[in-house]
Amino acid sequence: MASTVAPLNADVEDLRTNVTAQLRNATGPSKVTSLVVCYSPMMIATNGIWQGVNPLEFSLPLFILQVAVIVITTRVLVLLLRPFRQPRVIAEILAGIVLGPSVMGQMELWANMVFPQRSLLTLETVAHLGLLYFLFLVGLEMDLDVIKRSGKKALFVALAGMALPFCIGTATSFIFRHQVSRNVHQTSFLLFLGVALSVTAFPVLARILAEIKLLNTELGRIAMSAAIVNDMCAWILLALAIAITEVNSTALSSLWVLLGGVVFVLFCFYVVRPGMWWLIGRVPEGESISDMDVSLILTGVMAAGVCTDALGIHSVFGAFVYGLVIPSGPLGVALIEKLEDFVTGLLLPLFFAISGLRTNVTKVRDPVTVGLLVLVFVMASFAKIMGTIIIAALYTMPFREGVSLGFLMNTRGLVEMIVLNIGRDKQVLGDESFAVMVLVSVAMTALVTPVVTGLQKPARRLVGYKRRNLQRIRHDSELRMLACVHTTRNVPSVLSLFDLSNPSKRSPIFIYALHLVELTGRASNMLAAAAASASSSSRSGSSALPPMTEHIFNAFENYEMHTGGVSIQTLTAVSPYQTMHDDVSVLAEDKHVSLIVAPFHKQQTVDGVLEPINPSIRGFNESLLSASPCSVAMLVDRGLSAAAARMADEHSLVLFFFGGPDDREALAYAWRMVENPGVTLAILRFLPPDYRASFSGASHSSDADSRAINIGAEGKTELEMDEEYLGEFRARNQGNGAITYAERTVTNSEETVAAIRSLDSSMHEMYIVGRRPGEAGSPMTSALEDWMESPELGPIGDMLVSSDFSMTVSVLVVQQYVVADGTAPMAAAAPAINVDPVRQYLSNANQRPPAGLEGYQSIPASSAADSRWCSGTVGF
């Protein structure tokens, strides 16, 4: 037993809780005798309150209460900070400060009952165990191949972001060393401060980039790659600092520490890593790794921690390197799935709570020390920003991006907390210096999101483009589409839609296949997104991709190889479903997309019933329809993905035309589809009883066929634009036997439903409708609007997917991109420029006489209303 014994319930303010460190330090000749707390081995679990004992006097009930309080406080702060888009690490550090002596600890009852000094050893031990496994996860999530692919730019950004703040921070600290590092080892203080000032928190940065929608941008990719390099250099510097700063060690012992660390790293890379590859090779294809192997690997985390701790380096260094050498892929995914939620949700907050419990703001009394420490921190942060701006300027990056990159590289978090805690344990940092550094780090990290958002948002969406809908472009010109995919089940139906869209060398289709992944907080998915956001041809390997993403990408790449006229770029968006539509909208605008294809939130089961797969997808679809920068098509798969449908030689499509911009957009898409030799199109137009065809708009204009110029022109009603567009469609498709047309006069919604029911659904493969058919409040659809279950499909689309209709016909619901008042396409506001090939095409078309109806036959509305579809069709 130690020579000096404190009572069991002692509450000594400056008591050291790491007993091992105290006893080691107490052996030094210059140290005074340290106070040590004795622990009763029998006081672990209580016999119950009925015995008259306080459960909080026993270690297990007290520990359980502490964990519950810490997790609940952290979660509450996460919710409070969510509107400000702050990373979770801010809430975790603030939770520790609130629970510690700075706020709640001021109440003596709270300090003595909930967080007494005697309980902190248990709490700190479990917290460091959680830290050990979290750093293992961080190493596991890092892909060394990303560093190789990132190029010199990211490498130089990382080096400039470390070297300049390290040099300036240590130089400034050396100038004011007598004020800020009194009574501590000078060299040790400078080293630890330099490391703390130069690090970038990779996991925190990944979360910030995903939150502010920069993960898939060039800026996000550079920041992620540079952060990985920075993080790895920080661990090397930390190992060096720990080896050099042993106060009682000689130069020879420090050298042995360094050599031991090098040997450990080499052993991991050249012995452990091949062993992991051998383990993966033993697993049969299609099967997951056994629980026994997972247990052995997780035990290896603790063994690595023990080794590096015995060598004189912190145990977290061993866990990080051990995680780094484990190959990504199925093994990494299996380990992350088993550990991630428990470690990050329950154990990691304990470490931040310990840091907060050690942060006593009331001890910050010397304004000179505080001011100089803040000055040192600001100077180092400024140096990191300036270094990044210089590198960005050398690579001709915009100034805004250089500043944004500098602030992103100033993201602090876990690594800095570890550095500061080790420095405090080794008595390199005093209580005052520790508290100031923690608070300034929190403030700096909190600044990153608003500053970068403010710099990037104004620069976005400045460059517009005209081809935001299909009606704006020629039916045989190139088409840019963005296909959203949630799961592998969405892929076949999307590929079938591409086939129907008539890709060819004359009218190519450029497709951006976007796999939407819900953000769960783990950096591995974010890293996969950053690696996959480049063109699929640039991916040197798929080891960094999750299995589902890899399957989806392979399917699209195989389709591109075997189909002419198609160019596909595979991408991944990782985001919460609440803001995922922003990612899609930004990407669509950046790529000048004309049409976004999104799958319906329900999928067909074996018995033909549509079942929802994820309720969040419905919210995403609704947000996308309201915020999209171009036209949107909602695809309801009811057999389109079947192999028989895809291999068929003929595909029969039906278009229901009520009028309005959405129906004209649906007609524009169907026009492109019917160019496919294997596609037949039947158009059924619904008319009110008092309808009178008006062609006044066509009679006085020589370019009535010019849809890209006349559509949305001022002074034209929706009815006139419908007639013009249908007139052009008729004129251009005279003699096309693949197109049939019929008109039905209906007075109410019941007659509309009856007319659609009269179709023989067994003959058709897909219905195409507009989301908002006809005029608002039209009696043809008004009753259907009152009974809609899925408003995102519109009244006709919702009716077609109900159980009352055919379960074998897929539905495509189209919404045209329009301005806020919903009266005209946005593209019509901008005049066509002279170099636009569409203008040349239209000028050639305008040499023809105005499009009349010569040679075009349609049955009168009255007779069409009484006829069946099979007898009421007229070929073009």
Disulfide bonds with the S-S distance in Angstrom:
none
